[in-house]
């Protein structure tokens, strides 16, 4: 999780707006909360395994989706 957040911030910080950086009730910035919420949806789609909340493991299906999106220059994905 820490590595994912660090990579996201490194790639996306110039694009974050004030609202993205605002703190939620948990004390985390909004963008951090949104990443954690997205995990649930990625598990439901079968793109991540649900072994641990701290360790995110991409599945074969998730890897295929990631590779497909990386090939499309219109998509904004972390690489």
C-alpha positions, -999 to 999 in steps of 0.1 A, spaced: 0 0 0 28 24 9 46 17 -24 14 22 -44 6 55 -27 42 67 -32 41 58 -69 7 73 -74 19 106 -58 51 106 -78 31 102 -111 0 122 -103 9 150 -79 11 177 -106 -25 168 -115 -40 167 -80 -63 196 -71 -69 212 -37 -100 190 -32 -79 158 -38 -54 170 -12 -81 179 15 -82 157 46 -110 133 52 -124 124 87 -98 96 88 -70 121 86 -60 108 52 -60 129 21 -90 123 -3 -68 108 -30 -56 81 -5 -91 72 5 -102 69 -31 -73 45 -38 -84 23 -9 -120 24 -21 -110 15 -56 -94 -17 -43 -128 -32 -34 -140 -27 -70 -108 -42 -84 -113 -73 -63 -149 -76 -74 -137 -74 -110 -111 -101 -103 -82 -78 -110 -67 -80 -75 -66 -108 -49 -81 -103 -15 -54 -120 5 -44 -90 26 -55 -53 29 -19 -42 31 -6 -64 3 -22 -58 -31 -16 -87 -55 -26 -83 -91 -42 -113 -107 -37 -126 -142 -69 -109 -153 -57 -77 -137 -24 -79 -155 -42 -84 -188 -63 -53 -183 -33 -33 -172 -13 -43 -203 -42 -35 -226 -47 -1 -211 -10 6 -212 -11 1 -250 -38 27 -254 -22 62 -252 -56 77 -243 -56 59 -210 -39 74 -180 -25 45 -160 5 43 -137 34 25 -153 
